[in-house]
Amino acid sequence: MVEHLGAPGSRKRLTPGAVENFPGDGLFERLARVICVANCLPRKELHEAWETARRARRRLKGGRVVDLACGHGLLGYVMLLIDDTSPSAICVDKRKPASASTLAAALEAAWPRLQGRVTYIEGKLEDVEIHASDVVVSAHACGGLTDRILDKAMGAGAGVCVLPCCQRVDPHHPLAGWIAPELAVDIDRAARLRAAGYVVRAQHIPVEITPKNRLLIGVPGPRVVASAPLGPSISPRPP
Ligand SMILES: C[S@@+](CC[C@H](N)C(=O)[O-])C[C@H]1O[C@@H](n2cnc3c(N)ncnc32)[C@H](O)[C@@H]1O
């Protein structure tokens, strides 16, 4: 019997019984089937990673992919899957979920070209060294964590794409009389990127997947230069 799926924003785990809901030959449907069989990920994460990576890759090509606050690390994998211009990816989270290895094994078995190219680092993102050639991505790094990720990317002059959530709002923000305080936080982030010389794209992923759906993309412009001192490295330099 085909398992009936809820909304794309469902937190229910995708299970082998859901495979027949994804019958097509396209990359998304093949990915969805692999994740169903792996039996370890909520449906929401599949759609968030796919929609984020799809939009990020239109603007940010090549370079090492750096998925910060990565959770299971699916976004890092999907970035390589959608666009093979990056040699490698690192996925960083201070706490590696038990099923991250299950997911990695399933993806690498389905796409052998990914084998050995994605490294999961269990550690604080603050300790990761970012390089100008990197592409930094992050989905739902809560509150000020998104700012720390933007700081790291801007410090190195790297491309960046974030899907922020849980904004820490300032009720006295100068724009509070006009717009929702959460939106003001993200507008400030976009303005900060622009002031640093980035070409900014403000987009959405479909709201059916998550109401926290604002996507902020920063492509380094010609004025962008690495400005911040680099922190201690817990990752190898990219090839
Ligand atoms: C809301 S989850 C998002 C996970 C994943 N990106 C996703 O979309 O499913 C936020 C993640 O940030 C991680 N995190 C929080 N502070 C961190 C830090 N300083 N360094 C690395 N990871 C951190 C948490 O462990 C958690 O997995």
Ligand as a Chemical Component Dictionary entry (heavy atoms), coordinates in Angstrom:
data_LIG
# 
_chem_comp.id                   LIG 
_chem_comp.type                 NON-POLYMER 
_chem_comp.pdbx_formal_charge   0 
_chem_comp.three_letter_code    LIG 
# 
loop_
_chem_comp_atom.comp_id 
_chem_comp_atom.atom_id 
_chem_comp_atom.alt_atom_id 
_chem_comp_atom.type_symbol 
_chem_comp_atom.charge 
_chem_comp_atom.model_Cartn_x 
_chem_comp_atom.model_Cartn_y 
_chem_comp_atom.model_Cartn_z 
_chem_comp_atom.pdbx_ordinal 
LIG C1  C1  C 0  17.501 24.260 13.468 1  
LIG S1  S1  S 1  18.882 23.212 13.273 2  
LIG C2  C2  C 0  19.094 23.221 11.507 3  
LIG C3  C3  C 0  19.750 21.968 11.014 4  
LIG C4  C4  C 0  19.790 21.805 9.488  5  
LIG N1  N1  N 0  20.531 22.852 8.837  6  
LIG C5  C5  C 0  18.402 21.708 8.917  7  
LIG O1  O1  O 0  17.984 22.614 8.193  8  
LIG O2  O2  O -1 17.733 20.715 9.179  9  
LIG C6  C6  C 0  20.223 24.211 13.855 10 
LIG C7  C7  C 0  21.530 23.416 13.994 11 
LIG O3  O3  O 0  22.563 24.318 14.408 12 
LIG C8  C8  C 0  23.479 23.567 15.181 13 
LIG N2  N2  N 0  24.326 24.529 15.904 14 
LIG C9  C9  C 0  23.947 25.433 16.844 15 
LIG N3  N3  N 0  25.009 26.166 17.239 16 
LIG C10 C10 C 0  26.078 25.730 16.521 17 
LIG C11 C11 C 0  27.447 26.104 16.456 18 
LIG N4  N4  N 0  27.936 27.093 17.220 19 
LIG N5  N5  N 0  28.262 25.437 15.617 20 
LIG C12 C12 C 0  27.786 24.441 14.833 21 
LIG N6  N6  N 0  26.497 24.037 14.849 22 
LIG C13 C13 C 0  25.647 24.679 15.675 23 
LIG C14 C14 C 0  22.582 22.688 16.040 24 
LIG O4  O4  O 0  23.271 21.580 16.568 25 
LIG C15 C15 C 0  21.494 22.299 15.036 26 
LIG O5  O5  O 0  21.780 21.089 14.403 27 
# 
loop_
_chem_comp_bond.comp_id 
_chem_comp_bond.atom_id_1 
_chem_comp_bond.atom_id_2 
_chem_comp_bond.value_order 
_chem_comp_bond.pdbx_ordinal 
LIG C1  S1  SING 1  
LIG S1  C2  SING 2  
LIG S1  C6  SING 3  
LIG C2  C3  SING 4  
LIG C3  C4  SING 5  
LIG C4  N1  SING 6  
LIG C4  C5  SING 7  
LIG C5  O1  DOUB 8  
LIG C5  O2  SING 9  
LIG C6  C7  SING 10 
LIG C7  O3  SING 11 
LIG C7  C15 SING 12 
LIG O3  C8  SING 13 
LIG C8  N2  SING 14 
LIG C8  C14 SING 15 
LIG N2  C9  SING 16 
LIG N2  C13 SING 17 
LIG C9  N3  DOUB 18 
LIG N3  C10 SING 19 
LIG C10 C11 SING 20 
LIG C10 C13 DOUB 21 
LIG C11 N4  SING 22 
LIG C11 N5  DOUB 23 
LIG N5  C12 SING 24 
LIG C12 N6  DOUB 25 
LIG N6  C13 SING 26 
LIG C14 O4  SING 27 
LIG C14 C15 SING 28 
LIG C15 O5  SING 29 
# 
